[in-house]
Amino acid sequence: MVYLKAKVTCFHCKKQVEKAEARIFDAPLGGPSYECFNCFKKSRMILGEDNVKLDLYCERCNYRFKSKKAVCPYCNETDTLSKGNISVKDLL
């Protein structure tokens, strides 16, 4: 039987947390490292990860797309992007 209530040390805050309540990742130094849920939540908020895709339109490529990043996937440019709410009448 596996004992999941083993204590591990969080990589960031150095607190002892249960292994079942920690995220495991490969450390640059070699072995596995653990990150508690509170540190994971803080780091995710700092990074500002939004799962909202934007409707965008590239005037250079005439391509309408949805993306989290404001970069055209074809020409890899940002200068000709506009909001994706463009109809056929706007193009003519």
N, C-alpha and C positions, 0 to 999 in steps of 0.2 A: 504494500500500500504506500502511496506517495503522501508525504507530509508537506502540505502547501502553506502551512503557517510558519515556515522558516523565516527568520529575519534577515534582511539584506540591507545594505547601506546605500542610501540615495547618493548619486554621483554629485548632485548640485548642492543640496542642503546638508548632507552628511548625517541625516536622521535615520534611525532604524525603522523600517517599514516591513510589512509582511510581503513575501515574495509574490503572492497572488494579487496584491494591490500595487504592483510596480511594473513599469515597462522596461523591457530588456533591449539593449542595443549594443552593437559592437563598438568598443572603445578604440581610439587610435593607438593606445598602448598595447593592445592585444586582447586580453580576455573580455568577457562580457561585463557590461556595466548596467546598473539599474537606475531608473528615474521614477520618483514617486509621482502620484497623480497631481498633487499641488504644483510641483515644479513644471510638470508637463503643461498644465493649464497656463501657468505664468509665461512660459516660453512661447506658447502658441499665441497668447494675446499680444506679446511684444512683437512677434513677427507679423501680426496683422493678417493672418490667413483668412481671406474671405472666399466663400464658395459661390459668389455671385458673378455670373458671366455677363458681360456687357454686349449689347448689340452694336456692332461697329461696321463701318463701310469704308473701304479704301478707294479713293478716287483715281489713283494711278492704275490699279488693277481692275477696277469696276467689280469688286468682289465684296459681298456682304457676308459677315460671319459673326459668330459669338465666341468670345474669348475672355479669360480672366486677365490676360495681359494685353495692353494696348499696342500690339505690334501685328502688322499684316503677315500672315503665314506665307504668302507668295513672294513679296518684294522685301520683306523684313525691314520696313520703314514705318515711322510713326508720324511723319510730317503731313501726310495726305489723309489721315484718318478723320472721320467725323461720326456723328451718331448714326446708328443703323436704321433710323426711322425715315428712310428714303423710299419714295414710290417711283413708279415708272415715269410719271409726269415730271418729277424733279430732274430726271436724267435727260429728258427731251428738250 
